[in-house]
Amino acid sequence: MRRPLNQPKGAGSAVLWDLLTFEHLMTNQVIHIIYWAGLALIALGAFGTMGAAVGLVIRDPSVIGLLLAIPVLIGGFLVMGALVLIWRSFCEFYVAIFRISEDLSVLRASVDAERAKTGTPGTRAP
């Protein structure tokens, strides 16, 4: 895609121009940060589950405390595993939606170029 006439030249200004306009979406870079931050929160939840299970054993050192701690630990890890899968699928869905947007903009540019080459006027909806 060509640079508009009023866009400043230079590598630093190109990044600034991309930030100020919506010609290039920055979602692919940002979603990685969001994904890893979400995984960090899920990992904190897993550590909290382990701490709750250990706390149950420390609070009640008998066999009953151990029998209570094991289901808490297993259930907590199953929930954390499900959260990881749900979080991953949510992030992939988000990336897919924005890739569709990028593909549509490329398709629109190619149709406009084809119309300009053939000389047929195009009708665009507002």
C-alpha positions, 0 to 999 in steps of 0.5 A: 500500500502506498504512503499518503502524500501527507505522511512524514518520511522516516522509520520513527514517523512511520510507526507514529503514523501507524499509531495515529491512523488505522491503516495497519492494525496493531492487534497482532502485537498487542494480543500477545501481551494480553495473552501472556498477562492472562496466562500469568493471572491464571498461573496466580490462580493455580498457585492460590489453589495450591496454597489453599490445599496446603493451608487445609492440610496445615490447618487440619493435619489429620487424615480428614484434612488430607482427604479435603485437600486432595479434591481441592487441589485436583479440582483447582487444577482442572479449573485452571486447565479449562481456563487456559483453554478458554483464554487461548480460544478467546485470544485466537478468536480475537486475532481471527476477527482482526485478520478477517478485517485485514483480508477485507481491506486487501480485497477492497484495495485489489477491487479498487485497483481493478476498477481503476485499471478497467475504468469502471466507476465503482459505487461505494456505500458510505 
